[in-house]
């Protein structure tokens, strides 16, 4: 739930762009809002007044941003008929197949079309309500609410969890970072201190599992991670940007040392660069995020995984994104590691590319080949024949077809087993 772009607070001066994160100077203001929201739980959206809850914050952009964040903890939700009707009324409706407001509207509109030719005169409104009440065993004063209970304006304020101030500040700052990352074309993170070897074993596979396009370099006592943003490859792909933000949070909470992030992004059609430092984001590590669904980068990857997971051809297993492979100063996470006994072969699937991506991929493959990594196989979309031959690695092509994909499992295993024999 990223902050709307219009609510991002920043300072742009002399070519520098600084995000204005929320901090504990707003503690009392946030506590007041939380207390007022607790009192307002159950209020319908049409009757909810932001000024009444947060009017003490005069900066409208800050006020609306805090309220946007607080609705993560205090969402408006649609009530069920069972919540507003007497038990006997709901039991009767259930017995005739009416489970929700939409079902009830359908039945009432059927009645109006059948008995009143699809039109209710204004002076007969009250009598029609009473007739509906009697036929459907619903109190007359609940008929109209039951009819329109699923309208947005009829939603009620609820509370999933009463947050403390630290959670609100951390969540607000996370949402701000997510908004900027969703508009980014590159996110660079430099980490130092702490247990870098251990943290890379966590963050590199996690980036791969989230389907991120990234590169990791190791320089003495620091690690540099570059992640291609959604603007670089996808134009404006929000889900991809959301995954980068999720990875960013994992990095910030897992790494015990210091870090600096440089985010290049586009805001209001203008390219900007902002830097974020580990010590400048209040409450960020305390932000609780819902588990992110683990993804396959593509259907080809999913099919490759399933073929070895469920059929175990010739005794080979495919481990998904196994241990990071350090080649020179580059850290590489293959899509799969094919394993049989003590034999291991790495598999990298290439099914998407742009000109820039191809240049980066070729450069990385050449570096790994030069550094001595030999047991790597490329599985490439047949549409891109001739694009990666310069890598020096064996390439196998898969083809798309109406029923899915034709993946040359046999040819891959034949190649591996022949090389192992030699």
N, C-alpha and C positions, 0 to 999 in steps of 0.2 A: 504494500500500500504506500507507494512513493508519494511525496509531497507534490501537489500540482506545481507546475513551473512558476505560476504567478505568485506562489507563496515562498519561493526561495529568497532568502535574505543574503545579500552579499555587498561587498564594497569593491568597486573597480576604480583604481587610481593609478595613473602613470604606468599603464601596461600590466599591472598586477590585478589578479582577481582573487579575492579572499571570501570564502564562505563564512557567514556569521552564524556559528553554531550556538545552540542554546546552552546556557550554563546555570550554575546554582544561584546566580543573582536573582533568578526568577522563582526561587523556591516558594516564597509566600504566595505569590500570584497563582502558581500551579496548585498549591495546597487548597487555596480558596475555590478554584474551579472544581477540583476533585470532590470537595465537600458538597458543593452545589449540585454537581452531577448525581451524587449519591441520593440527594433529596429529590431529584427529578426523574429517577428511574421509574418507568411506567408511563411517562408523559408521551402523548402522541406527537409525531413529527410536526403535524400542522399547528400544534400549540407550543412547540419548543422555541424559545427565544434566546438566541446566542447572547444578546446584550445582557439579559438577566443573569446569565451564567458567567460570562467572561468580560463584561463591559468595563471592568476595572483596569483592563489592559488597553491602553490608548493607541498603541501601535497596532493598526488593523491587520497588517500582514503577519505580525507575530501572533496576535490573538487567533486569527483564523488558522494559522499553521499549528498552534498548540491544540486547538479544537479538532483539527483534522487528525492529529496523532491520537488524541484522547478517544476518538471514535473507534480506534482499534480495540480499546478496552471497554468502551461503552457504545456498542453498535446499535443502530435502529434495526429492529427485526419485525417480521410479519407474525402476527398472532395466529393461532389455530382456532377454529370454531369452538373447539372444546373448552378453550380458555374463557370465552365470553358468554357462553350459553349455559343455562341450567342443565344438569346431567340428563334429565328426562328428554329435553329438547334435542340434545346432541345424539342421544341413543336412538330417537325416532329418525332423525336425519340419516344416521348411519344405516338404519334398517332399510331405507329406501335408496341407498347408494350415494348419498350426499356426504362427501368427506371433507370438502373445503369450500371456500368462498366461490370459486369458479363453478363448481358443481351446482351450488345453490343458485347462482345467477342464471345458469342455463335452465334450471327448472322453473324459476320465476318468469324468465322471458318466454318460455314455452307457454306458461299459463296466460301471460298478457297477450301473446299472439293469438292464442286459442280463444280466450274469453272476451278480450277487449280490442281485437283487431290491431294489436301492436301499438296501441296508444292509450296513455292515461291522462285524462283531463285534469287540469290543476285543481279544480274544486272537488275532485273525487280522490285526490291523493291520500287523504287520511283514511277513507273507507277501504281503499285498495290495500293499504298497509295492514289494516285490521283483518281483511280477508286472507292475505298472505300469512299473517300471524296465526290465524285459526287453522288454515289448511296444513301448515308445516309445523305446527305446535311450537312456535317461537314467540317469546314475549314481544309485543308490538314495538317497544322501545329499542329492541335489538335487531329488528329486520333490516334497516338501512345499513347499520354497521356490518351485519353479517354479509350483506350484498357486496360491500366494497372493502372488506377487511384486508384484501391483498393489495390495495392501492398504496403507493409509496407514502402518501400523506397520512395514512392510518397506522403506519409502523410505530412501534413503541420503543422508547429508549430502554436498553437493557444493560446489564453489567456482567461481563464474562469473568472479570477479575478486577478487584480494586487495586489499582497500581500505587506504588509509592513514587515520590518525586524523581528519584534516580531512574526508575524505569521509564517514566514519561520523557525525561531529558534524553536518555539514551535512545529511545525509540524515535523521537523527533530528529535527532542527529543522524540516525541510520536512514530514515526516510529521505532526508536531504541528500545524503551521499548517493542513495539509490537513484534519485532523480537525475543527478549530474551524470552518474555512470550510464544510465539509460540513454543519455545524449552524447556519450563519449565515442571517440574513435581509437583511443589508446589509454590504457591504465598501466602505469609503471610503479612497481613497489620495490623499494630497496630496504632489505632487512639486515640488521647487524646485531651482534651480541646474542646472548641466549644460546640454546642448543640448536644451531642451524641445521646440522645433519638430521636430527630427529624431526624438526619441523618440516623440512623438505619432504621427508617420507610421508608426512600427513597431507601437506598442501598440494604437492604435484599430482598424486593420484586423485585427490578431491577435485582439482581443476579439470582433470580428464573426465571424471565421472559426470561432471556438470556440463560436459560438452563444450568447454571453453577452448578458444584458439590462443595458445600461449607459447612463451619461450622462457626458459630459465637458464641463467648464467651464474657461475660461481666465481667470485673474485676474492681471493685471500679470506678476509674475515667478514665478507658480506655476500649477500645473494641478491641478484636483480631478476625480477619477474616482470615480463611484459605481456599484457593481455590485450588482444585486439578487441576494440569496442564494437558495439552494434553498428555505429555509423561507418566503420571501416569496411565491413563486409555485407551488412544486411540493410543498410539504409536507416531504418528505424524499427528494430525488432525488440520490442519491450521485454519479452520473456528472456531473451539472451542477456539483456542488460540486467535483469533481475537476478540471473544466476551469477553474474560477475559480482554484484553487490553482496550476494549470499556468501560467495567465496571470500570476498574482502572482509566480511565480518568474522569468518572462521580464522582468517589470517590474524586479525587484530586481537582476537580472544585467545588464540593458541600460542602466539609468539611471545615469549617472555622478554625479549630484548626490545630495542627501539626499531622504528620503521618510519619511512617517509614515502608518501604516495604522491605521484604527479599525474593528474588526470587532464587529458586534452579532450575538449568537448565543444559542441556547438550550441550556443544559446542565442535565441532570437536572430538566427542566420549569421552569427558572428563567431569565429573560432576563438576559444578562450583556453587558458591553462591555469589550473589551480593546484596548489600544493597543500597537503594535509600531513600533519605530524602526529605521531602516536600520543603525545602528551596533551594535545589540544582538543580532544573530543570527550567531553564529559559524559559519563554514564554509558559509553558505547559498549564496553565489555559486559555490562549488566543487562544488555538487551537480549530478551529471549525470543528466538525465532522458531517458527514451526518447522518440523523436518521437511527438507526439500526432497522431492522425488528424484531418485537416482535415474539417470537417463542413458539411453544408448544414443550415440551420435547420429545413427541412421538405422533404417530398416535392415540394411546389409549387415551392419554390426550385430544387430539383434539376431538375425538368421545365422550368422557365423557362430555366435555364442551358443545358440540352441542346438545347432548341428552337432557340436562336440559335447555339449552338456547332456543331451538326451540319447545320442547314438554312439558316442565314444569310438569313432572310426579308427580301426587298426590299433586300438589301445591308447590313442592320443587324447590328451585333455587340453582344453583352452582356458587358461587362467586370464581373467579380465584385468587389465591394467595392474600387472604384478609390481614388484619392487622397482623403484626408479633405477634407470641405468645411467651411470655417470661416464660420459665419454669426453675426455679432455676437460674443458670448462663448461660443457653443455650437459644438462640433465634431460634425459629422454624417457618418456613413459609410453611404451608401445600399447596399441589397442589390445593386443592379446599376446600371451606367451604360450606357445604350443609345447607341451611337456609329455615326455614318455621316458620313464626311468630317470637317468641322469642327463638326458638330452633336452636341450631347450632351444627353441627358435622363436624369434620375435616377429610379430605380424603387425604391420601398419596399414590401415585402410584409408584410401584417398578417394573420396567420392564427391568432393566439392572443392572448387578452387577459383580464385581470381588471379589476375596477373601478378599482383603483389604477393599473394599467398604462395603462388608457384615459385617465385624467386626466393622467398624465405625458406620454403620447404626444400628446394634443391640445395641451397647453401648449407642448410642444417644436415642434410643427408650426406653431402660431400665431406663436411667436417667430421661426421661420425665414421665414414668409410676411411678417411685419412687417419683418424685416431685409432683404427684397428677393429672397429665393430663389424663383424662379418656375418653373424647369424641372424640376418634381418631379411624379411620378405615383404614386398609391397603388393597389396591387392588394390587394383585401381579400376575405376569405372572405364569401360571400353570406349566411351566417348572421348576420353583424353589420351588415346594412344599416341605415343611419341613425345609426351610432355615431360616424362621423368626418367627417360633412358640414361641421361647423363649422370644420374645418381650413382651408377655402378652396382646397384642392387638388383637381384632377380625380380621381375615384375610379372604378376599374373593378373589377368583382366576378368572382371565379372560383367555380365550383360543383364540389362533389365528386360523383362518380358511381362506379358499380361498377368501371369499368375504369381509374379514376384521377381526373383533374381536367379540367374544361372551362375553359381559360384563354383569355380574349379577345385573343389576339395581334393579330388583324387590326384590331379596334377601337382598340387602343392605338396601333398604327402609323398608322392613319388620323388619329387625333387629333393625334399629333405632327406628321405631314407637313402637315396642314391649318394648324396653328399656325405652322409654319415658313414656309409660303407667304404667310401674312398678315403 
